[in-house]
Amino acid sequence: MPDFQFLTTDNPEEFKKGDYLKQIRSHAMLSVKHHEQQQQRSKAGQPPPKPNPPPTSSRPGSSISPSLVSEPPLRAGRPVKFVDYNPTKAAEKGSRKRSLQNQQDAEDEEDQRAVASIPRKSAKARTSFFAQYADAVLNPRQVGRGADVLNTMPEFSNPKISVWDLKRQFDHLMLTDTMKALYFPAMDGCRHAFLSTACIKATYADMLNGYVEESPATLYIKEEVYTMIRESLVDPRKQADDGMFMSIGQLLAAELVQGEEDVMMTHEQGLDRIAEHRGGLDKLGGQGVVANAISAGALVSVIVREGEAPQRFFDHLNHPLATATATRLPESPIFCPRNDFYSIVPLCSPSTLQILRDMRDMTTLFVHSEKVVRRASLRDEYPYPRQLSSQLWAFHNRMLDLPPNTDPSTFFDPAVAAGKGSTGGGGAPDFVYEACRHAAILYSYAIAARVPLSTAGQYFERAYPQMAVHVDIAKPTRIDVVGVVEPNGHDIAIFDLFDFGHVA
């Protein structure tokens, strides 16, 4: 056997292929074994065998796989530039590379070489911790699988995938206040943009579970997302919308863990093509939120693969930061995801807005007082600690002191306020203020006195007989739900009013 074997190629990148590396290892092992056999024969007194003639072709493709002979050589420099966006082919190419890498790792183990792997014990320990945390803390607070008891949340068609389970396990680890306030409202109800976030959570779950490759659940999720993307590419109305841009960007963020350059470049160029079709990143929706978030992910991808990003992503760095989105969200004193009522502010008077803020603060104090009440009950201080009880009654007394809207100069007209920049004058009686004031009186009394909302009006009449109102029995005295709607169709506020006729 010859001591040397020469490998020739017209592209240095081919030396990194698995076939070349495999032949080098095989030649080295055969050389070592041949040398050992010669030593054994020399000790036994046998003449060494004649060496075999060297092979005529030293290219690995000629002796290993005939399909590699017809493969055209790759160009030097940037490896591949994809013309058409096809994430499925890129993902399949990446999976083939990972399978070849696994075969190479197995051969290295046979050759007693060190193989880097993820410490599965520590990863499983962390996974079990998060699972125990989710089961012990989150489950008891989510009766009927949380707030989605009517199955209104988008789901995958594959029954093996549960979006709710992924949200339950990882939202408290990944979802920040900024994302809730800016990024998710920019989705604007897009189904595939929402479901593609599961790719990031599934990839993170694979990391915690110690998987080197993608788990079957992650493959199911990506296949579903690829299917939705293919369907959207056929539709001219969806092939370049904000939802498609966000879906591809989130797929790119999930691919950063595996680090497959072909797949990452495919997603980057898909984002570039959508931005070009829209006329630039500044033409995307969400007042710059979508463009800023996805551009940051694309630049991180370029750093990971040590490549070159499209120029438009670099140019976007000089753009100002995104402002708060103008997307309207449902807001109430019970549900206020942002630090203020941004959707309601331009549609109501300052007095009405202050009532809503007081009711929100009282709700927050009441909900977060569970631990305080529990500690007080252990000290036999029942039903409430004095400080907490005084705070709740202070809210109620403040609602009682609110003046009724009888002064015409304080009437609020949203149309006049929008045109003149003022908050009063020129409108009809402010029924929104009156509805909120009545609801706040009953709502605050129910919390402070610890009585049900459905009977708060009756208890309130007994506690404050001087404020009772005599009404005509023939007229309706109960309004279950009062909804105030703007002329443009946007809901301003919706409150449950109980025994409306009993309150002045």
C-alpha positions as CSV (number, residue, x, y, z in Angstrom):
1,M,0.0,0.0,0.0
2,P,1.5,3.4,-0.9
3,D,2.4,5.8,1.9
4,F,0.8,8.8,0.2
5,Q,-2.5,9.4,-1.7
6,F,-3.2,12.6,-3.5
7,L,-6.7,14.2,-3.7
8,T,-7.2,16.7,-6.4
9,T,-10.0,19.2,-7.0
10,D,-10.7,22.5,-8.7
11,N,-12.5,23.9,-5.7
12,P,-11.0,24.0,-2.2
13,E,-14.5,23.9,-0.7
14,E,-14.9,20.3,-1.8
15,F,-12.2,19.2,0.7
16,K,-14.8,19.8,3.4
17,K,-17.2,17.3,2.0
18,G,-17.8,14.1,3.8
19,D,-16.6,11.8,1.0
20,Y,-13.2,13.4,1.0
21,L,-12.9,13.3,4.8
22,K,-14.1,9.7,4.8
23,Q,-11.5,8.6,2.3
24,I,-8.7,10.4,4.2
25,R,-9.7,8.6,7.4
26,S,-10.0,5.2,5.6
27,H,-6.6,5.7,4.0
28,A,-5.0,6.6,7.3
29,M,-6.5,3.5,9.1
30,L,-5.5,1.2,6.2
31,S,-2.0,2.6,6.4
32,V,-1.7,1.9,10.1
33,K,-3.1,-1.6,9.7
34,H,-0.7,-2.3,6.8
35,H,2.2,-1.1,8.9
36,E,1.2,-3.4,11.8
37,Q,0.9,-6.4,9.4
38,Q,4.4,-5.8,8.1
39,Q,5.8,-5.7,11.6
40,Q,4.1,-9.0,12.4
41,R,5.4,-10.7,9.3
42,S,8.9,-9.4,9.8
43,K,8.9,-10.9,13.3
44,A,7.6,-14.3,11.9
45,G,10.2,-14.3,9.1
46,Q,7.7,-13.9,6.2
47,P,8.5,-11.6,3.2
48,P,6.2,-8.6,3.0
49,P,3.6,-8.7,0.2
50,K,4.1,-6.5,-2.9
51,P,2.2,-3.2,-2.6
52,N,-0.8,-2.7,-4.8
53,P,-0.5,-0.2,-7.7
54,P,-2.0,3.2,-6.9
55,P,-5.5,3.9,-8.3
56,T,-5.7,5.7,-11.6
57,S,-8.2,8.3,-10.3
58,S,-7.7,9.9,-6.9
59,R,-11.0,11.7,-6.9
60,P,-13.3,10.3,-4.2
61,G,-16.3,10.5,-6.5
62,S,-14.9,8.0,-9.0
63,S,-14.6,5.2,-6.5
64,I,-17.4,5.9,-4.1
65,S,-20.5,7.4,-5.7
66,P,-21.0,7.7,-9.5
67,S,-23.6,10.4,-8.9
68,L,-20.9,12.8,-7.7
69,V,-19.1,12.6,-11.0
70,S,-21.9,14.4,-12.9
71,E,-22.3,17.0,-10.2
72,P,-21.0,20.4,-11.4
73,P,-18.3,22.0,-9.3
74,L,-19.3,24.8,-7.0
75,R,-18.1,28.3,-7.6
76,A,-15.6,29.9,-5.2
77,G,-16.8,32.7,-2.9
78,R,-20.4,32.9,-1.9
79,P,-21.7,29.3,-2.1
80,V,-25.2,29.5,-3.5
81,K,-27.6,32.2,-4.5
82,F,-31.2,31.1,-4.7
83,V,-33.4,32.6,-7.3
84,D,-36.8,31.2,-6.2
85,Y,-37.9,31.1,-2.6
86,N,-38.6,27.4,-1.8
87,P,-38.1,26.7,1.9
88,T,-39.1,23.1,1.6
89,K,-36.2,22.2,-0.7
90,A,-33.8,24.1,1.5
91,A,-35.1,22.3,4.6
92,E,-34.7,18.9,2.8
93,K,-31.2,19.8,1.8
94,G,-30.4,20.8,5.4
95,S,-31.8,17.5,6.7
96,R,-29.6,15.5,4.3
97,K,-26.6,17.4,5.5
98,R,-27.5,16.7,9.1
99,S,-27.9,12.9,8.3
100,L,-24.4,12.9,6.6
101,Q,-23.0,14.6,9.6
102,N,-24.5,12.0,11.9
103,Q,-22.9,9.2,9.8
104,Q,-19.6,11.0,10.1
105,D,-19.9,11.3,13.8
106,A,-20.7,7.6,14.1
107,E,-17.5,6.8,12.1
108,D,-15.5,9.1,14.3
109,E,-16.7,7.2,17.4
110,E,-15.6,4.0,15.8
111,D,-12.2,5.5,15.2
112,Q,-12.2,6.5,18.9
113,R,-12.4,10.2,18.1
114,A,-14.0,12.8,20.4
115,V,-17.5,13.9,19.3
116,A,-19.0,17.0,20.7
117,S,-22.5,16.5,22.0
118,I,-25.1,18.2,24.1
119,P,-25.1,17.1,27.8
120,R,-28.4,15.4,27.9
121,K,-28.6,14.9,31.6
122,S,-28.5,18.6,32.4
123,A,-30.8,19.4,29.5
124,K,-33.3,16.8,30.7
125,A,-33.0,18.2,34.2
126,R,-33.9,21.7,33.0
127,T,-36.8,20.3,30.9
128,S,-38.2,18.5,33.9
129,F,-37.9,21.6,36.0
130,F,-39.9,23.7,33.4
131,A,-42.4,20.9,33.0
132,Q,-43.0,20.7,36.8
133,Y,-43.2,24.5,37.0
134,A,-45.8,24.7,34.3
135,D,-47.9,21.9,35.7
136,A,-47.7,23.2,39.3
137,V,-48.1,26.9,38.7
138,L,-49.8,27.4,35.4
139,N,-52.3,24.6,35.2
140,P,-54.4,25.4,38.3
141,R,-54.8,29.0,37.0
142,Q,-56.0,27.9,33.6
143,V,-59.3,26.2,34.0
144,G,-60.6,24.7,30.8
145,R,-57.2,25.2,29.1
146,G,-57.1,28.8,30.0
147,A,-59.1,31.6,28.5
148,D,-59.6,29.8,25.1
149,V,-62.5,27.7,26.3
150,L,-64.3,28.2,22.9
151,N,-61.3,27.1,20.8
152,T,-60.9,30.5,19.1
153,M,-57.1,30.3,19.0
154,P,-55.7,29.2,15.6
155,E,-54.5,25.6,15.7
156,F,-52.5,23.3,13.3
157,S,-54.4,20.8,11.3
158,N,-52.2,18.0,12.7
159,P,-53.8,16.8,16.0
160,K,-50.3,15.9,17.4
161,I,-49.4,19.6,17.6
162,S,-50.8,21.7,20.4
163,V,-50.2,25.4,20.2
164,W,-51.7,26.0,23.6
165,D,-49.2,23.6,25.3
166,L,-46.3,25.4,23.7
167,K,-47.7,28.8,24.8
168,R,-48.3,27.5,28.3
169,Q,-44.7,26.2,28.6
170,F,-42.7,29.0,26.9
171,D,-44.7,32.3,26.8
172,H,-43.5,33.2,30.3
173,L,-39.9,32.7,29.2
174,M,-40.0,34.3,25.7
175,L,-42.9,36.8,25.6
176,T,-41.8,40.3,26.8
177,D,-43.9,43.3,27.5
178,T,-42.5,45.0,24.4
179,M,-43.6,42.1,22.2
180,K,-47.1,42.2,23.7
181,A,-47.4,45.9,23.2
182,L,-45.9,46.3,19.8
183,Y,-45.1,43.1,17.9
184,F,-48.2,40.9,18.3
185,P,-50.7,43.7,17.6
186,A,-48.8,44.2,14.3
187,M,-49.8,40.6,13.3
188,D,-53.4,42.0,12.9
189,G,-55.0,38.5,13.2
190,C,-52.8,36.8,10.6
191,R,-53.1,33.1,11.1
192,H,-49.8,31.8,9.6
193,A,-47.9,34.6,11.3
194,F,-49.2,33.6,14.7
195,L,-48.7,29.8,14.1
196,S,-45.2,30.3,12.8
197,T,-44.1,31.5,16.3
198,A,-44.5,27.8,17.3
199,C,-41.3,27.0,15.3
200,I,-39.2,29.1,17.7
201,K,-40.8,27.5,20.8
202,A,-40.5,24.0,19.4
203,T,-36.8,24.6,18.6
204,Y,-36.2,25.8,22.1
205,A,-38.0,22.7,23.5
206,D,-35.6,20.5,21.5
207,M,-32.6,22.3,23.0
208,L,-33.9,21.7,26.5
209,N,-34.6,18.1,25.7
210,G,-31.1,17.6,24.4
211,Y,-31.9,16.8,20.8
212,V,-29.1,17.3,18.3
213,E,-31.5,17.0,15.4
214,E,-35.1,18.3,15.2
215,S,-37.7,16.3,17.0
216,P,-40.7,14.9,15.2
217,A,-42.9,17.6,16.8
218,T,-40.7,20.3,15.4
219,L,-40.7,18.7,11.9
220,Y,-44.5,18.5,12.0
221,I,-44.7,22.2,12.9
222,K,-42.3,23.3,10.2
223,E,-44.1,21.2,7.6
224,E,-47.4,22.8,8.5
225,V,-45.8,26.3,8.3
226,Y,-44.3,25.4,4.9
227,T,-47.7,24.3,3.7
228,M,-49.3,27.6,4.7
229,I,-46.5,29.5,3.1
230,R,-46.9,27.6,-0.2
231,E,-50.6,28.2,-0.1
232,S,-50.0,31.9,0.5
233,L,-47.5,32.2,-2.4
234,V,-50.2,31.1,-4.8
235,D,-52.6,33.8,-3.6
236,P,-51.6,37.2,-5.1
237,R,-53.1,39.0,-2.1
238,K,-51.1,37.1,0.5
239,Q,-47.8,36.4,-1.2
240,A,-46.2,39.7,-0.1
241,D,-48.3,40.8,2.9
242,D,-47.0,41.5,6.4
243,G,-48.1,38.0,7.6
244,M,-45.9,36.3,5.0
245,F,-42.9,38.5,5.9
246,M,-43.3,37.7,9.6
247,S,-43.8,34.0,9.0
248,I,-40.5,33.7,7.0
249,G,-38.7,35.9,9.6
250,Q,-39.8,33.6,12.4
251,L,-38.7,30.5,10.5
252,L,-35.3,32.2,10.1
253,A,-35.1,32.8,13.8
254,A,-35.9,29.1,14.5
255,E,-33.2,28.0,12.0
256,L,-30.5,29.9,13.8
257,V,-30.1,27.0,16.2
258,Q,-29.3,24.4,13.5
259,G,-27.2,26.9,11.6
260,E,-27.8,25.4,8.1
261,E,-26.5,28.1,5.7
262,D,-28.5,27.0,2.7
263,V,-31.8,27.2,4.7
264,M,-30.9,30.5,6.3
265,M,-29.9,32.1,3.0
266,T,-33.1,30.9,1.4
267,H,-35.2,32.6,4.1
268,E,-33.1,35.8,3.9
269,Q,-33.5,36.1,0.2
270,G,-37.2,35.4,0.5
271,L,-37.5,38.3,2.9
272,D,-35.5,40.5,0.5
273,R,-37.9,39.6,-2.4
274,I,-41.0,40.4,-0.4
275,A,-39.5,43.8,0.7
276,E,-38.6,44.5,-2.9
277,H,-42.1,43.7,-4.0
278,R,-43.6,46.0,-1.4
279,G,-41.3,48.8,-2.4
280,G,-39.0,48.8,0.6
281,L,-39.0,47.8,4.3
282,D,-40.6,51.1,5.2
283,K,-43.7,50.1,3.3
284,L,-44.5,47.3,5.7
285,G,-47.2,47.7,8.3
286,G,-47.1,48.1,12.0
287,Q,-45.5,51.5,11.8
288,G,-42.1,50.0,11.4
289,V,-42.4,47.3,14.0
290,V,-42.5,44.4,11.5
291,A,-39.5,45.8,9.5
292,N,-37.4,46.4,12.6
293,A,-38.0,43.1,14.2
294,I,-37.4,40.9,11.1
295,S,-34.5,43.0,9.9
296,A,-32.8,42.4,13.3
297,G,-33.3,38.6,12.9
298,A,-31.9,38.7,9.3
299,L,-28.8,40.5,10.5
300,V,-28.3,38.0,13.3
301,S,-28.6,35.2,10.7
302,V,-25.9,36.9,8.6
303,I,-23.6,37.1,11.6
304,V,-24.1,33.4,12.5
305,R,-23.3,32.1,9.0
306,E,-20.6,34.8,8.5
307,G,-22.0,35.9,5.2
308,E,-23.3,39.0,3.5
309,A,-26.9,40.2,3.9
310,P,-28.9,42.1,1.3
311,Q,-28.1,45.8,1.3
312,R,-31.6,46.9,2.3
313,F,-31.3,45.4,5.7
314,F,-28.1,47.4,6.4
315,D,-29.8,50.6,5.1
316,H,-32.7,50.0,7.4
317,L,-30.4,50.4,10.5
318,N,-30.4,54.2,9.9
319,H,-34.2,54.4,10.2
320,P,-35.8,55.6,13.4
321,L,-37.1,53.2,16.0
322,A,-40.7,52.0,15.6
323,T,-43.4,53.9,17.3
324,A,-46.4,52.4,19.1
325,T,-48.7,50.7,16.7
326,A,-52.1,52.3,16.1
327,T,-53.9,48.9,16.0
328,R,-56.9,48.9,18.2
329,L,-57.0,46.4,21.0
330,P,-59.9,45.5,23.2
331,E,-59.4,47.3,26.5
332,S,-61.3,47.4,29.7
333,P,-60.5,47.9,33.4
334,I,-60.2,44.1,33.7
335,F,-58.0,43.7,30.6
336,C,-55.4,46.4,29.9
337,P,-52.4,44.8,28.3
338,R,-50.5,48.1,27.9
339,N,-49.8,50.7,30.5
340,D,-52.7,52.9,29.4
341,F,-55.9,52.8,27.3
342,Y,-54.3,53.8,24.0
343,S,-57.3,52.8,22.0
344,I,-59.8,54.6,24.2
345,V,-57.9,57.8,24.9
346,P,-59.0,59.7,21.7
347,L,-62.6,58.5,22.0
348,C,-63.6,59.7,25.4
349,S,-63.4,62.7,27.7
350,P,-60.6,63.0,30.4
351,S,-63.2,62.5,33.1
352,T,-64.3,59.2,31.6
353,L,-60.7,58.1,31.1
354,Q,-59.9,58.8,34.8
355,I,-62.8,56.6,35.9
356,L,-61.5,53.8,33.7
357,R,-58.0,54.2,35.2
358,D,-59.4,54.1,38.8
359,M,-61.4,51.0,38.1
360,R,-58.3,49.4,36.5
361,D,-56.1,50.2,39.5
362,M,-58.8,48.9,41.9
363,T,-59.0,45.7,39.9
364,T,-55.2,45.3,40.0
365,L,-55.1,45.8,43.7
366,F,-57.9,43.3,44.3
367,V,-56.4,40.6,42.0
368,H,-52.9,40.9,43.5
369,S,-54.1,41.0,47.1
370,E,-54.4,37.2,47.3
371,K,-51.1,36.7,49.2
372,V,-51.8,39.6,51.5
373,V,-55.3,38.2,52.4
374,R,-53.8,34.8,52.9
375,R,-51.2,36.1,55.4
376,A,-53.9,38.1,57.2
377,S,-56.2,35.2,57.6
378,L,-53.4,33.3,59.3
379,R,-53.1,36.1,61.8
380,D,-56.9,35.9,62.4
381,E,-57.3,39.3,60.7
382,Y,-60.5,38.6,58.8
383,P,-61.9,39.4,56.3
384,Y,-59.4,41.9,55.0
385,P,-56.3,43.6,56.4
386,R,-57.3,47.1,57.6
387,Q,-54.9,48.8,55.1
388,L,-56.2,46.9,52.1
389,S,-59.8,47.4,53.1
390,S,-59.3,51.1,53.5
391,Q,-57.7,51.3,50.1
392,L,-60.7,49.5,48.5
393,W,-63.2,51.7,50.3
394,A,-61.2,54.8,49.2
395,F,-61.7,53.8,45.6
396,H,-65.5,53.4,46.2
397,N,-65.8,56.8,48.0
398,R,-64.0,58.4,45.1
399,M,-66.5,57.0,42.7
400,L,-69.4,58.2,44.9
401,D,-68.0,61.8,44.8
402,L,-68.0,61.9,41.0
403,P,-70.4,64.6,39.8
404,P,-73.2,63.7,37.4
405,N,-72.9,65.0,33.9
406,T,-75.5,67.8,34.0
407,D,-73.4,70.7,32.9
408,P,-73.8,71.2,29.1
409,S,-70.3,72.8,28.9
410,T,-68.7,69.5,29.9
411,F,-70.5,67.5,27.2
412,F,-68.0,65.6,25.1
413,D,-68.2,65.1,21.3
414,P,-65.4,62.9,19.9
415,A,-65.9,64.4,16.4
416,V,-65.5,67.9,17.6
417,A,-62.5,66.9,19.8
418,A,-60.8,65.3,16.9
419,G,-61.3,68.3,14.6
420,K,-60.5,71.1,17.1
421,G,-58.1,69.3,19.4
422,S,-60.4,70.0,22.4
423,T,-62.3,67.7,24.8
424,G,-65.5,69.6,25.4
425,G,-68.3,71.7,24.0
426,G,-70.5,71.3,21.0
427,G,-71.7,67.8,21.8
428,A,-74.6,65.9,23.2
429,P,-74.8,64.8,26.9
430,D,-71.9,62.6,27.7
431,F,-73.7,59.3,28.1
432,V,-70.4,57.4,28.1
433,Y,-69.3,59.3,31.2
434,E,-72.6,58.5,32.9
435,A,-72.5,54.8,32.0
436,C,-68.9,54.5,33.3
437,R,-69.8,56.4,36.5
438,H,-72.7,54.2,37.3
439,A,-70.8,51.1,36.5
440,A,-67.8,52.2,38.6
441,I,-70.1,52.9,41.7
442,L,-71.5,49.3,41.6
443,Y,-68.2,47.7,40.6
444,S,-66.2,49.4,43.4
445,Y,-68.9,48.7,46.0
446,A,-69.0,45.0,45.0
447,I,-65.3,44.7,45.5
448,A,-65.1,46.7,48.7
449,A,-68.1,45.1,50.4
450,R,-67.3,41.6,49.0
451,V,-70.7,41.0,47.4
452,P,-71.5,39.5,44.0
453,L,-71.8,41.8,41.1
454,S,-75.2,40.5,40.2
455,T,-76.7,41.6,43.5
456,A,-74.5,44.7,44.1
457,G,-77.4,47.0,43.2
458,Q,-79.6,45.6,45.9
459,Y,-76.9,45.8,48.6
460,F,-76.0,49.3,47.5
461,E,-79.6,50.4,47.9
462,R,-79.7,49.1,51.4
463,A,-76.4,50.7,52.3
464,Y,-77.2,54.1,50.7
465,P,-81.0,54.6,50.8
466,Q,-80.6,58.3,50.3
467,M,-79.3,57.6,46.8
468,A,-82.2,55.4,45.8
469,V,-84.3,56.5,42.8
470,H,-88.0,55.9,42.4
471,V,-88.8,54.8,38.9
472,D,-91.9,53.9,37.0
473,I,-92.5,50.1,37.2
474,A,-93.8,50.1,33.6
475,K,-90.5,51.3,32.3
476,P,-87.5,48.9,32.2
477,T,-85.3,49.3,35.3
478,R,-82.5,46.9,34.3
479,I,-79.9,47.2,31.7
480,D,-77.7,44.1,31.6
481,V,-75.2,45.4,29.1
482,V,-74.6,48.9,27.9
483,G,-72.4,49.3,24.8
484,V,-71.3,52.7,23.6
485,V,-70.3,52.7,19.9
486,E,-68.7,55.5,18.0
487,P,-70.2,56.5,14.6
488,N,-67.2,55.0,12.9
489,G,-68.1,51.6,14.3
490,H,-65.3,51.3,17.0
491,D,-66.4,50.1,20.4
492,I,-65.4,52.6,23.1
493,A,-66.4,50.8,26.3
494,I,-68.7,47.9,27.3
495,F,-69.8,47.5,30.9
496,D,-72.1,45.2,32.8
497,L,-74.6,47.3,34.7
498,F,-76.8,45.7,37.4
499,D,-80.0,47.2,38.6
500,F,-79.3,50.4,36.7
501,G,-82.6,52.0,38.0
502,H,-81.6,51.8,41.6
503,V,-78.6,54.1,41.3
504,A,-78.9,57.9,40.9
